[in-house]
Amino acid sequence: MKQDLGRKLVAVRTLLFQDEQVLLVGHRSRKTGTEWWMAPGGLVNHAEPAIDAAIREVKEETGLDVEIEGMVYWLEWLWEQSDCLELYFLGRLAGGSLTVGHDPELGEGQQLIFDAHFFPLDELHEFPVYPKAFRTMLLDHWREGFPTGATYLGLDKPDLPR
């Protein structure tokens, strides 16, 4: 079987906690107007280390500086023609001021990000959070300590509204 090299995308996301709250970024679909919330992050650029991408993405989307403490989750998804591996890092606040950021690769009228703020972990089930597993498991993992090693969240079609 011939390999199709270069088709798997790699994305990073950073979980940043403050008290019993987690930082999430609001996104709005340009097609439908549907909104969802997710940890700040995005695609890793060619020849860019994943940790550097995680730090960069948090800064772009929230204005915050972070230090990465380790990887806690990984997830794969297949959607339309996308094949993606998503790495979730645990971050620690290192500076900056929380602001609503942007996607520099998108033009002014194409932006998806509309908000960024800390959500109480015990209220995540009330919001359209991606991935859906975070609505129930993130609070327990934060309180108990994250499992040793990175937890695999599965292979699925992304549950993002489009």
N, CA, C and O of each residue as an XYZ file, in Angstrom:
648
protein
N       0.840     -1.184      0.000
C       0.000      0.000      0.000
C       0.886      1.248      0.000
O       1.779      1.378      0.837
N       0.645      2.135     -0.908
C       1.420      3.360     -1.013
C       0.994      4.337      0.076
O      -0.197      4.578      0.273
N       1.976      4.896      0.781
C       1.666      5.876      1.817
C       1.397      7.230      1.196
O       2.027      7.616      0.211
N       0.448      7.952      1.788
C       0.142      9.314      1.361
C       0.769     10.241      2.396
O       0.105     10.661      3.344
N       2.048     10.560      2.214
C       2.783     11.362      3.191
C       2.311     12.811      3.176
O       2.005     13.375      2.126
N       2.261     13.399      4.375
C       1.954     14.818      4.465
C       0.489     15.163      4.560
O       0.140     16.343      4.519
N      -0.391     14.171      4.687
C      -1.818     14.497      4.743
C      -2.347     14.582      6.173
O      -3.433     15.123      6.379
N      -1.640     14.081      7.144
C      -2.119     14.157      8.515
C      -1.745     15.519      9.087
O      -0.571     15.890      9.116
N      -2.739     16.251      9.534
C      -2.515     17.537     10.177
C      -2.204     17.302     11.650
O      -2.701     16.348     12.249
N      -1.398     18.155     12.223
C      -1.122     18.110     13.661
C      -1.574     19.438     14.249
O      -1.178     20.510     13.792
N      -2.409     19.340     15.268
C      -2.899     20.525     15.967
C      -2.519     20.426     17.435
O      -2.324     19.333     17.966
N      -2.416     21.572     18.078
C      -2.113     21.636     19.504
C      -3.164     22.482     20.201
O      -3.723     23.412     19.621
N      -3.421     22.141     21.449
C      -4.314     22.926     22.297
C      -3.688     22.966     23.684
O      -3.006     22.027     24.095
N      -3.926     24.057     24.402
C      -3.364     24.199     25.741
C      -4.477     24.417     26.749
O      -5.326     25.294     26.589
N      -4.451     23.601     27.789
C      -5.389     23.732     28.896
C      -4.725     24.587     29.965
O      -3.673     24.236     30.499
N      -5.354     25.710     30.264
C      -4.832     26.651     31.240
C      -5.894     26.828     32.314
O      -7.016     27.243     32.025
N      -5.538     26.512     33.556
C      -6.496     26.538     34.660
C      -6.200     27.698     35.604
O      -5.052     28.098     35.799
N      -7.275     28.218     36.178
C      -7.191     29.269     37.187
C      -8.263     28.942     38.218
O      -9.455     29.004     37.917
N      -7.849     28.598     39.425
C      -8.775     28.110     40.442
C      -9.488     26.881     39.869
O      -8.820     25.957     39.405
N     -10.808     26.844     39.888
C     -11.540     25.712     39.293
C     -12.163     26.138     37.971
O     -13.318     25.827     37.681
N     -11.375     26.855     37.175
C     -11.835     27.332     35.873
C     -10.798     26.990     34.809
O      -9.606     26.868     35.091
N     -11.284     26.839     33.581
C     -10.393     26.559     32.452
C     -10.613     27.623     31.379
O     -11.740     28.057     31.140
N      -9.531     28.032     30.742
C      -9.598     29.031     29.684
C     -10.092     28.388     28.391
O      -9.530     27.399     27.921
N     -11.153     28.964     27.826
C     -11.679     28.498     26.545
C     -11.852     29.688     25.607
O     -12.079     30.818     26.041
N     -11.742     29.410     24.327
C     -11.884     30.427     23.286
C     -13.166     30.146     22.520
O     -13.410     29.017     22.095
N     -13.982     31.179     22.346
C     -15.235     31.048     21.605
C     -15.005     31.177     20.113
O     -14.303     32.080     19.657
N     -15.603     30.266     19.357
C     -15.535     30.265     17.894
C     -16.945     30.314     17.332
O     -17.880     29.766     17.917
N     -17.086     30.972     16.197
C     -18.396     31.070     15.536
C     -18.232     30.663     14.080
O     -17.369     31.176     13.368
N     -19.081     29.725     13.647
C     -19.042     29.264     12.265
C     -19.445     30.395     11.324
O     -20.452     31.068     11.546
N     -18.661     30.596     10.283
C     -19.016     31.613      9.277
C     -20.236     31.187      8.474
O     -20.996     32.026      7.992
N     -20.419     29.869      8.333
C     -21.536     29.366      7.522
C     -22.868     29.429      8.259
O     -23.871     29.873      7.699
N     -22.880     28.984      9.521
C     -24.149     28.819     10.236
C     -24.345     29.766     11.416
O     -25.462     29.922     11.908
N     -23.261     30.402     11.872
C     -23.351     31.251     13.055
C     -23.324     30.468     14.365
O     -23.389     31.062     15.441
N     -23.229     29.138     14.284
C     -23.185     28.301     15.476
C     -21.905     28.589     16.257
O     -20.842     28.798     15.674
N     -22.025     28.597     17.588
C     -20.877     28.892     18.443
C     -20.454     27.665     19.240
O     -21.291     26.840     19.608
N     -19.152     27.543     19.509
C     -18.616     26.495     20.366
C     -17.377     27.031     21.063
O     -16.813     28.051     20.667
N     -16.963     26.322     22.109
C     -15.829     26.730     22.935
C     -14.776     25.626     22.954
O     -15.106     24.442     23.025
N     -13.518     26.021     22.890
C     -12.433     25.049     22.916
C     -11.188     25.686     23.514
O     -11.068     26.909     23.578
N     -10.265     24.838     23.948
C      -8.993     25.333     24.464
C      -8.254     26.054     23.340
O      -8.357     25.658     22.179
N      -7.509     27.109     23.673
C      -6.775     27.818     22.626
C      -5.785     26.886     21.934
O      -5.137     26.053     22.567
N      -5.688     27.050     20.628
C      -4.773     26.216     19.868
C      -5.001     26.311     18.384
O      -5.801     27.119     17.911
N      -4.291     25.479     17.654
C      -4.414     25.469     16.205
C      -3.361     24.564     15.599
O      -2.752     23.748     16.290
N      -3.156     24.715     14.319
C      -2.248     23.834     13.583
C      -0.783     24.173     13.837
O      -0.409     25.331     14.022
N       0.025     23.128     13.839
C       1.472     23.270     13.958
C       2.018     23.585     12.565
O       1.677     22.912     11.593
N       2.855     24.597     12.476
C       3.464     24.963     11.201
C       4.582     23.983     10.838
O       5.121     23.292     11.702
N       4.920     23.935      9.552
C       6.021     23.103      9.084
C       7.295     23.488      9.838
O       7.602     24.672      9.973
N       8.027     22.502     10.322
C       9.304     22.665     11.019
C       9.176     23.414     12.348
O      10.163     23.952     12.850
N       7.985     23.455     12.914
C       7.760     24.113     14.207
C       7.534     23.040     15.274
O       6.671     22.181     15.093
N       8.279     23.063     16.372
C       8.022     22.110     17.447
C       6.611     22.315     18.020
O       6.132     23.444     18.127
N       5.963     21.216     18.380
C       4.586     21.281     18.875
C       4.452     22.178     20.107
O       3.475     22.916     20.227
N       5.416     22.123     21.017
C       5.340     22.968     22.220
C       5.421     24.438     21.843
O       4.700     25.259     22.411
N       6.282     24.785     20.898
C       6.366     26.173     20.437
C       5.049     26.608     19.805
O       4.609     27.740     20.006
N       4.423     25.721     19.047
C       3.132     26.036     18.431
C       2.068     26.269     19.499
O       1.244     27.174     19.365
N       2.080     25.462     20.553
C       1.100     25.621     21.635
C       1.263     26.991     22.299
O       0.274     27.681     22.543
N       2.485     27.378     22.585
C       2.751     28.688     23.198
C       2.303     29.810     22.269
O       1.660     30.765     22.705
N       2.645     29.691     20.984
C       2.273     30.710     19.983
C       0.766     30.850     19.861
O       0.240     31.963     19.840
N       0.069     29.718     19.779
C      -1.383     29.758     19.594
C      -2.101     30.398     20.787
O      -3.053     31.154     20.598
N      -1.654     30.102     22.009
C      -2.273     30.738     23.183
C      -2.088     32.244     23.102
O      -3.030     32.995     23.354
N      -0.891     32.697     22.755
C      -0.612     34.136     22.647
C      -1.485     34.777     21.576
O      -2.064     35.839     21.808
N      -1.590     34.144     20.399
C      -2.392     34.703     19.307
C      -3.869     34.809     19.679
O      -4.523     35.805     19.371
N      -4.387     33.781     20.339
C      -5.831     33.721     20.579
C      -6.279     34.388     21.870
O      -7.449     34.747     22.002
N      -5.354     34.563     22.842
C      -5.784     35.097     24.141
C      -4.927     36.226     24.686
O      -5.323     36.869     25.658
N      -3.767     36.493     24.098
C      -2.867     37.508     24.614
C      -2.040     37.046     25.809
O      -1.243     37.820     26.339
N      -2.214     35.803     26.241
C      -1.518     35.295     27.418
C      -0.231     34.565     27.050
O      -0.134     33.934     25.998
N       0.749     34.666     27.936
C       1.994     33.916     27.806
C       1.890     32.694     28.702
O       1.440     32.794     29.844
N       2.303     31.543     28.192
C       2.232     30.318     28.979
C       3.548     29.559     28.911
O       4.352     29.727     27.994
N       3.731     28.723     29.912
C       4.791     27.729     29.903
C       4.094     26.382     29.839
O       3.066     26.183     30.486
N       4.635     25.472     29.080
C       4.029     24.154     28.906
C       4.606     23.190     29.937
O       5.822     23.077     30.089
N       3.713     22.496     30.642
C       4.136     21.568     31.685
C       4.136     20.115     31.228
O       4.787     19.278     31.853
N       3.430     19.799     30.165
C       3.410     18.422     29.674
C       2.168     18.167     28.849
O       1.248     18.985     28.807
N       2.158     17.019     28.194
C       1.010     16.642     27.378
C       0.073     15.763     28.216
O       0.517     14.834     28.892
N      -1.239     16.072     28.160
C      -2.198     15.333     28.977
C      -3.212     14.525     28.167
O      -3.738     13.530     28.665
N      -3.496     14.931     26.931
C      -4.471     14.216     26.102
C      -3.990     14.198     24.655
O      -3.187     15.030     24.232
N      -4.502     13.233     23.920
C      -4.358     13.256     22.472
C      -5.621     12.680     21.865
O      -6.288     11.824     22.446
N      -5.921     13.170     20.697
C      -7.179     12.864     20.028
C      -6.914     12.813     18.536
O      -6.107     13.581     18.013
N      -7.590     11.914     17.862
C      -7.511     11.862     16.398
C      -8.905     12.091     15.846
O      -9.894     11.660     16.438
N      -8.980     12.760     14.727
C     -10.278     12.869     14.073
C     -10.146     12.854     12.568
O      -9.152     13.297     11.993
N     -11.182     12.329     11.959
C     -11.306     12.272     10.507
C     -12.581     13.009     10.142
O     -13.652     12.713     10.671
N     -12.463     13.971      9.237
C     -13.622     14.761      8.871
C     -13.441     15.250      7.443
O     -12.430     15.861      7.097
N     -14.434     14.970      6.638
C     -14.352     15.305      5.217
C     -12.993     14.850      4.693
O     -12.725     13.649      4.676
N     -12.131     15.766      4.267
C     -10.821     15.355      3.787
C      -9.720     15.604      4.808
O      -8.538     15.506      4.478
N     -10.090     15.923      6.034
C      -9.099     16.192      7.071
C      -8.809     14.948      7.893
O      -9.707     14.171      8.217
N      -7.554     14.778      8.219
C      -7.073     13.697      9.064
C      -6.150     14.395     10.056
O      -5.081     14.868      9.668
N      -6.536     14.470     11.320
C      -5.813     15.311     12.255
C      -5.477     14.591     13.551
O      -6.270     13.801     14.062
N      -4.312     14.870     14.063
C      -3.878     14.443     15.377
C      -3.827     15.706     16.230
O      -3.135     16.663     15.882
N      -4.552     15.712     17.339
C      -4.642     16.887     18.196
C      -3.976     16.567     19.535
O      -4.350     15.601     20.201
N      -2.994     17.370     19.925
C      -2.245     17.188     21.165
C      -2.683     18.247     22.173
O      -2.715     19.437     21.860
N      -3.017     17.809     23.376
C      -3.461     18.724     24.433
C      -2.386     18.821     25.502
O      -1.997     17.826     26.112
N      -1.913     20.053     25.715
C      -0.879     20.316     26.700
C      -1.471     20.994     27.926
O      -2.492     21.676     27.842
N      -0.824     20.799     29.051
C      -1.162     21.500     30.274
C      -0.238     22.704     30.345
O       0.981     22.569     30.234
N      -0.827     23.890     30.530
C      -0.030     25.105     30.564
C      -0.117     25.802     31.908
O      -1.022     25.551     32.704
N       0.843     26.681     32.143
C       0.870     27.508     33.349
C       1.022     28.959     32.904
O       1.863     29.269     32.060
N       0.217     29.838     33.467
C       0.244     31.252     33.122
C       1.606     31.842     33.455
O       2.117     31.658     34.560
N       2.199     32.561     32.486
C       3.519     33.159     32.670
C       3.501     34.665     32.436
O       4.537     35.317     32.566
N       2.329     35.238     32.089
C       2.253     36.674     31.847
C       1.212     37.015     30.806
O       0.453     36.162     30.348
N       1.196     38.283     30.447
C       0.248     38.766     29.451
C      -1.073     39.161     30.078
O      -1.274     38.989     31.280
N      -1.970     39.689     29.265
C      -3.308     40.091     29.689
C      -4.326     39.406     28.790
O      -4.150     39.346     27.573
N      -5.388     38.891     29.392
C      -6.403     38.178     28.620
C      -7.144     39.139     27.701
O      -7.756     40.110     28.147
N      -7.072     38.844     26.416
C      -7.781     39.609     25.391
C      -8.361     38.619     24.383
O      -7.970     37.452     24.348
N      -9.282     39.091     23.581
C      -9.815     38.265     22.501
C      -8.850     38.392     21.333
O      -8.658     39.480     20.789
N      -8.254     37.287     20.958
C      -7.261     37.291     19.895
C      -7.860     37.051     18.529
O      -9.033     37.336     18.287
N      -7.046     36.528     17.648
C      -7.453     36.329     16.259
C      -6.635     35.202     15.638
O      -5.642     34.743     16.203
N      -7.071     34.776     14.476
C      -6.328     33.820     13.657
C      -5.576     34.633     12.609
O      -6.205     35.153     11.688
N      -4.247     34.762     12.714
C      -3.515     35.602     11.761
C      -3.592     35.110     10.319
O      -3.375     35.881      9.383
N      -3.904     33.813     10.140
C      -3.996     33.300      8.771
C      -5.331     33.625      8.103
O      -5.506     33.372      6.912
N      -6.277     34.186      8.869
C      -7.588     34.560      8.322
C      -7.713     36.076      8.241
O      -7.183     36.799      9.084
N      -8.414     36.545      7.227
C      -8.642     37.971      7.060
C      -9.644     38.504      8.077
O     -10.274     37.737      8.805
N      -9.783     39.833      8.119
C     -10.666     40.486      9.097
C     -12.099     39.981      9.033
O     -12.706     39.742     10.077
N     -12.647     39.815      7.863
C     -14.023     39.347      7.729
C     -14.192     37.841      7.844
O     -15.311     37.336      7.760
N     -13.096     37.121      8.035
C     -13.139     35.657      8.091
C     -12.895     35.105      9.491
O     -12.894     33.887      9.672
N     -12.692     35.949     10.468
C     -12.347     35.503     11.814
C     -13.431     34.610     12.416
O     -14.624     34.858     12.241
N     -12.997     33.563     13.128
C     -13.905     32.650     13.820
C     -13.980     32.957     15.311
O     -15.009     32.706     15.939
N     -12.901     33.498     15.893
C     -12.828     33.757     17.331
C     -13.656     34.985     17.685
O     -13.538     36.036     17.055
N     -14.507     34.831     18.720
C     -15.299     35.980     19.157
C     -15.150     36.284     20.643
O     -15.597     37.339     21.092
N     -14.532     35.387     21.426
C     -14.416     35.626     22.865
C     -13.377     34.676     23.454
O     -13.024     33.667     22.843
N     -12.897     35.012     24.643
C     -11.987     34.144     25.397
C     -12.186     34.457     26.871
O     -12.046     35.604     27.295
N     -12.512     33.440     27.645
C     -12.600     33.637     29.090
C     -12.538     32.314     29.842
O     -12.625     31.234     29.257
N     -12.385     32.432     31.160
C     -12.300     31.260     32.014
C     -13.694     30.786     32.381
O     -14.536     31.578     32.805
N     -13.937     29.483     32.216
C     -15.218     28.851     32.530
C     -15.085     28.004     33.786
O     -14.089     27.297     33.941
N     -16.068     28.055     34.693
C     -16.059     27.138     35.840
C     -16.131     25.692     35.338
O     -16.981     25.356     34.513
N     -15.240     24.847     35.839
C     -15.181     23.456     35.391
C     -16.479     22.707     35.661
O     -16.860     21.835     34.880
N     -17.164     23.032     36.754
C     -18.394     22.311     37.077
C     -19.592     22.777     36.260
O     -20.698     22.271     36.449
N     -19.390     23.738     35.348
C     -20.472     24.214     34.478
C     -20.229     23.901     33.001
O     -21.026     24.301     32.152
N     -19.149     23.198     32.683
C     -18.824     22.923     31.277
C     -19.929     22.159     30.556
O     -20.122     22.332     29.353
N     -20.656     21.313     31.288
C     -21.717     20.518     30.660
C     -22.833     21.390     30.093
O     -23.646     20.906     29.305
N     -22.888     22.654     30.473
C     -23.938     23.565     30.014
C     -23.580     24.272     28.703
O     -24.408     24.989     28.142
N     -22.363     24.078     28.217
C     -21.888     24.828     27.058
C     -21.472     23.888     25.930
O     -21.136     22.730     26.178
N     -21.495     24.385     24.686
C     -21.023     23.580     23.560
C     -19.497     23.565     23.539
O     -18.862     24.330     22.813
N     -18.923     22.676     24.356
C     -17.474     22.565     24.511
C     -16.967     21.432     23.633
O     -17.580     20.368     23.555
N     -15.832     21.676     22.970
C     -15.166     20.673     22.165
C     -13.841     20.332     22.816
O     -13.125     21.235     23.249
N     -13.489     19.050     22.899
C     -14.335     17.899     22.601
C     -15.371     17.682     23.703
O     -15.183     18.092     24.848
N     -16.457     17.034     23.330
C     -17.569     16.834     24.266
C     -17.137     16.118     25.543
O     -17.710     16.360     26.605
N     -16.138     15.242     25.456
C     -15.662     14.506     26.636
C     -15.233     15.453     27.751
O     -15.313     15.090     28.925
N     -14.781     16.654     27.412
C     -14.339     17.604     28.442
C     -15.481     18.068     29.331
O     -15.247     18.483     30.466
N     -16.702     18.006     28.843
C     -17.841     18.473     29.638
C     -17.999     17.676     30.920
O     -18.554     18.177     31.898
N     -17.512     16.433     30.924
C     -17.672     15.592     32.105
C     -16.342     15.200     32.750
O     -16.286     15.075     33.973
N     -15.288     15.005     31.990
C     -14.061     14.450     32.558
C     -13.039     15.468     33.021
O     -12.204     15.147     33.866
N     -13.075     16.678     32.500
C     -12.022     17.642     32.791
C     -11.994     18.033     34.268
O     -10.913     18.163     34.843
N     -13.141     18.220     34.885
C     -13.195     18.586     36.301
C     -12.559     17.501     37.166
O     -11.759     17.803     38.051
N     -12.912     16.235     36.912
C     -12.338     15.134     37.691
C     -10.828     15.047     37.521
O     -10.104     14.861     38.499
N     -10.349     15.178     36.303
C      -8.908     15.103     36.067
C      -8.183     16.275     36.719
O      -7.075     16.108     37.229
N      -8.786     17.444     36.710
C      -8.151     18.601     37.338
C      -8.078     18.404     38.857
O      -7.048     18.679     39.472
N      -9.165     17.931     39.451
C      -9.197     17.737     40.905
C      -8.293     16.590     41.362
O      -7.601     16.713     42.373
N      -8.295     15.489     40.632
C      -7.561     14.284     41.033
C      -6.118     14.276     40.549
O      -5.309     13.463     40.995
N      -5.808     15.166     39.654
C      -4.509     15.132     38.992
C      -4.662     14.351     37.700
O      -5.367     13.343     37.658
N      -4.024     14.801     36.679
C      -4.157     14.146     35.384
C      -3.490     12.783     35.422
O      -2.461     12.620     36.078
N      -4.059     11.795     34.727
C      -3.452     10.462     34.699
C      -2.016     10.530     34.191
O      -1.665     11.411     33.407
N      -1.200      9.601     34.642
C       0.184      9.529     34.173
C       0.176      9.209     32.686
O      -0.556      8.330     32.232
N       0.983      9.918     31.948
C       0.999      9.737     30.505
C      -0.175     10.475     29.879
O      -1.044     10.976     30.592
N      -0.206     10.542     28.599
C      -1.285     11.236     27.898
C      -2.449     10.284     27.665
O      -2.251      9.153     27.221
N      -3.644     10.733     27.961
C      -4.863      9.942     27.788
C      -5.369     10.075     26.358
O      -5.522     11.182     25.842
N      -5.624      8.945     25.733
C      -6.167      8.933     24.370
C      -7.676      9.172     24.432
O      -8.398      8.427     25.095
N      -8.146     10.196     23.751
C      -9.566     10.535     23.756
C     -10.341      9.891     22.625
O     -11.564     10.017     22.565
N      -9.648      9.201     21.722
C     -10.356      8.442     20.710
C     -10.156      8.909     19.291
O      -9.466      9.887     19.007
N     -10.795      8.160     18.412
C     -10.801      8.435     16.984
C     -12.253      8.638     16.603
O     -13.094      7.773     16.848
N     -12.542      9.760     16.014
C     -13.928     10.082     15.732
C     -13.994     11.158     14.678
O     -12.976     11.707     14.257
N     -15.204     11.448     14.261
C     -15.445     12.655     13.491
C     -15.513     13.779     14.512
O     -16.086     13.589     15.585
N     -14.951     14.935     14.215
C     -14.967     16.001     15.214
C     -16.403     16.411     15.511
O     -17.248     16.460     14.617
N     -16.663     16.705     16.779
C     -18.014     17.108     17.167
C     -18.138     18.631     17.160
O     -18.837     19.214     17.989
N     -17.458     19.254     16.221
C     -17.543     20.701     16.079
C     -18.749     21.068     15.231
O     -19.011     20.427     14.214
N     -19.481     22.091     15.640
C     -20.550     22.582     14.756
C     -19.920     23.255     13.545
O     -18.905     23.937     13.683
N     -20.488     23.081     12.388
C     -19.941     23.737     11.185
C     -21.023     24.486     10.461
O     -20.762     25.102      9.428
